[in-house]
Amino acid sequence: MSAEYQKCSADLSEEQKHTELKVHLMRRGLSQRQIARDLGITVQYLNDIIRGRRRAPSLRQRLIQDFEIPAQYLEEKTAA
């Protein structure tokens, strides 16, 4: 993945990131439902990880490594 693409992705709004993630998954023939089932979690829990509402470092790492989801699609919100 080019540095230019990564920079552009970093500048995307949250909604644009989620749209791109859906396209990325469709191109790979995956769905959030399939990924959640493979990880042994609910779709809502997966969505919470993707949107940064739940901290789950090991599951986040599996999404990146096992499912080849680019890290920039996964929100990392920190507690204020």
Backbone as JSON, one array per atom type, in Angstrom:
{
  "sequence": "MSAEYQKCSADLSEEQKHTELKVHLMRRGLSQRQIARDLGITVQYLNDIIRGRRRAPSLRQRLIQDFEIPAQYLEEKTAA",
  "N": [[0.86, -1.16, 0.0], [0.63, 2.19, -0.85], [2.34, 5.09, 0.49], [1.05, 7.47, 0.01], [-1.62, 6.65, -0.35], [-2.13, 5.68, 2.23], [-1.91, 8.06, 3.7], [-4.03, 9.54, 2.65], [-6.15, 7.91, 3.47], [-5.94, 8.21, 6.2], [-6.88, 10.76, 6.52], [-9.56, 10.6, 6.09], [-13.06, 10.88, 6.9], [-14.83, 9.42, 9.68], [-17.12, 8.04, 8.79], [-16.55, 7.71, 6.06], [-14.34, 6.03, 6.27], [-15.58, 3.72, 7.23], [-17.21, 3.09, 5.09], [-15.29, 2.56, 3.14], [-14.11, 0.36, 4.38], [-16.2, -1.51, 4.24], [-16.32, -1.87, 1.45], [-13.75, -2.91, 1.05], [-13.99, -5.34, 2.48], [-16.04, -6.59, 0.97], [-14.76, -6.92, -1.49], [-12.95, -8.85, -0.78], [-14.61, -10.89, -0.3], [-15.78, -11.13, 2.18], [-17.76, -10.67, 5.18], [-18.97, -8.65, 7.91], [-20.42, -10.25, 9.59], [-19.46, -12.86, 9.02], [-16.78, -12.56, 9.85], [-17.11, -11.95, 12.57], [-18.28, -14.33, 13.46], [-16.15, -16.12, 12.95], [-14.32, -15.1, 14.79], [-15.61, -15.61, 17.12], [-17.33, -13.83, 18.36], [-19.98, -11.36, 18.8], [-21.67, -9.6, 16.12], [-22.22, -6.98, 16.82], [-20.32, -6.52, 18.84], [-17.98, -6.73, 17.32], [-18.39, -4.55, 15.6], [-18.24, -2.51, 17.49], [-15.53, -2.69, 18.17], [-14.35, -2.02, 15.72], [-15.24, 0.63, 15.45], [-13.99, 1.78, 17.57], [-15.12, 1.82, 20.08], [-14.76, -0.13, 21.9], [-12.05, -1.5, 23.61], [-9.97, -3.87, 22.48], [-7.33, -5.23, 22.12], [-6.11, -7.71, 21.3], [-8.02, -8.87, 19.61], [-8.27, -6.83, 17.73], [-5.72, -6.92, 16.62], [-5.85, -9.45, 15.43], [-7.79, -8.92, 13.48], [-6.33, -7.28, 11.81], [-4.13, -8.92, 11.08], [-5.1, -11.63, 10.5], [-7.37, -11.2, 8.9], [-6.56, -9.31, 7.19], [-7.23, -6.57, 7.35], [-6.74, -3.23, 6.84], [-5.06, -1.22, 9.22], [-5.76, 1.48, 9.42], [-8.47, 1.56, 9.01], [-9.59, 0.88, 11.35], [-10.78, 2.3, 14.2], [-9.16, 4.06, 16.83], [-9.89, 5.08, 19.65], [-9.18, 7.06, 22.44], [-9.46, 7.15, 26.0], [-10.77, 10.02, 27.61]],
  "CA": [[0.0, 0.0, 0.0], [1.48, 3.36, -0.97], [2.28, 6.07, 1.58], [0.02, 8.45, -0.37], [-2.92, 6.05, -0.04], [-2.27, 5.64, 3.68], [-2.14, 9.42, 4.17], [-5.4, 9.88, 2.26], [-7.06, 7.16, 4.33], [-5.88, 8.78, 7.54], [-7.62, 12.01, 6.49], [-10.97, 10.34, 5.83], [-13.99, 10.95, 8.02], [-15.17, 8.11, 10.23], [-18.09, 7.38, 7.92], [-15.84, 7.31, 4.84], [-13.53, 4.85, 6.61], [-16.45, 2.54, 7.32], [-17.63, 2.76, 3.73], [-14.14, 1.9, 2.5], [-13.95, -0.96, 4.99], [-17.22, -2.39, 3.65], [-15.87, -2.19, 0.09], [-12.6, -3.79, 1.22], [-14.48, -6.67, 2.85], [-16.77, -7.16, -0.17], [-13.77, -7.35, -2.5], [-12.32, -10.07, -0.27], [-15.64, -11.91, -0.11], [-16.03, -11.26, 3.62], [-18.76, -9.8, 5.79], [-18.75, -8.53, 9.35], [-21.04, -11.42, 10.21], [-18.52, -13.97, 8.91], [-15.62, -12.29, 10.68], [-17.54, -12.08, 13.97], [-18.44, -15.77, 13.71], [-14.8, -16.7, 13.01], [-13.67, -14.64, 16.01], [-16.39, -16.06, 18.26], [-17.94, -12.67, 19.01], [-21.17, -10.89, 18.1], [-21.45, -8.55, 15.12], [-22.2, -5.7, 17.54], [-19.02, -6.39, 19.5], [-17.04, -6.45, 16.24], [-18.62, -3.18, 15.17], [-17.7, -1.65, 18.55], [-14.07, -2.7, 18.02], [-14.04, -1.25, 14.5], [-15.53, 2.05, 15.69], [-13.19, 2.27, 18.68], [-15.9, 1.92, 21.31], [-14.26, -1.17, 22.81], [-10.64, -1.82, 23.48], [-9.75, -5.31, 22.39], [-6.09, -5.26, 21.35], [-5.82, -8.99, 20.64], [-8.96, -9.04, 18.5], [-7.89, -5.83, 16.73], [-4.54, -7.47, 15.94], [-6.31, -10.54, 14.55], [-8.45, -8.31, 12.32], [-5.28, -6.78, 10.92], [-3.3, -10.01, 10.57], [-5.83, -12.77, 9.94], [-8.35, -10.79, 7.9], [-5.89, -8.31, 6.34], [-7.93, -5.3, 7.39], [-5.78, -2.17, 7.11], [-5.23, -0.62, 10.55], [-6.39, 2.81, 9.36], [-9.92, 1.41, 9.01], [-10.0, 0.57, 12.72], [-10.66, 3.48, 15.05], [-8.49, 3.89, 18.12], [-10.26, 6.22, 20.5], [-8.6, 6.95, 23.77], [-10.3, 7.71, 27.05], [-10.41, 11.41, 27.91]],
  "C": [[0.91, 1.22, 0.0], [1.3, 4.3, 0.22], [1.21, 7.11, 1.28], [-1.37, 7.92, -0.05], [-3.17, 6.04, 1.46], [-2.57, 7.03, 4.23], [-3.58, 9.83, 3.85], [-6.4, 9.17, 3.17], [-7.08, 7.72, 5.73], [-6.7, 10.06, 7.63], [-9.12, 11.82, 6.28], [-11.82, 10.5, 7.08], [-14.29, 9.53, 8.49], [-16.12, 7.35, 9.31], [-17.45, 6.92, 6.61], [-14.98, 6.08, 5.1], [-14.39, 3.6, 6.64], [-16.98, 2.12, 5.96], [-16.5, 2.04, 3.0], [-13.91, 0.51, 3.07], [-14.96, -1.94, 4.41], [-16.82, -2.82, 2.24], [-14.7, -3.16, 0.15], [-13.05, -5.22, 1.55], [-15.21, -7.34, 1.69], [-15.8, -7.67, -1.22], [-13.07, -8.64, -2.08], [-13.33, -11.17, -0.03], [-15.96, -12.16, 1.35], [-17.17, -10.35, 4.05], [-18.43, -9.69, 7.27], [-19.33, -9.73, 10.08], [-20.09, -12.63, 10.18], [-17.32, -13.79, 9.83], [-15.97, -12.48, 12.16], [-17.67, -13.56, 14.33], [-17.07, -16.45, 13.85], [-14.06, -16.31, 14.28], [-14.4, -15.09, 17.28], [-17.0, -14.92, 19.06], [-19.2, -12.27, 18.23], [-20.78, -9.82, 17.08], [-21.39, -7.19, 15.81], [-20.86, -5.47, 18.23], [-17.94, -6.07, 18.47], [-17.17, -5.0, 15.79], [-18.08, -2.2, 16.21], [-16.18, -1.59, 18.49], [-13.67, -1.83, 16.83], [-14.2, 0.24, 14.75], [-14.79, 2.61, 16.9], [-13.95, 2.42, 19.98], [-15.5, 0.87, 22.34], [-12.78, -1.39, 22.53], [-10.5, -3.34, 23.51], [-8.5, -5.53, 21.55], [-5.82, -6.58, 20.63], [-6.75, -9.23, 19.46], [-8.64, -8.05, 17.38], [-6.69, -6.34, 15.92], [-4.93, -8.61, 15.01], [-7.01, -10.0, 13.31], [-7.41, -7.86, 11.3], [-4.51, -7.93, 10.28], [-4.08, -11.09, 9.85], [-6.77, -12.39, 8.8], [-7.84, -9.7, 6.98], [-6.68, -7.01, 6.22], [-6.91, -4.22, 7.71], [-6.09, -1.46, 8.43], [-5.93, 0.72, 10.5], [-7.91, 2.74, 9.3], [-10.47, 1.17, 10.41], [-9.73, 1.77, 13.6], [-9.91, 3.11, 16.32], [-8.78, 5.13, 18.95], [-9.66, 5.98, 21.88], [-9.54, 7.61, 24.77], [-9.82, 9.12, 27.38], [-10.13, 11.58, 29.38]]
}
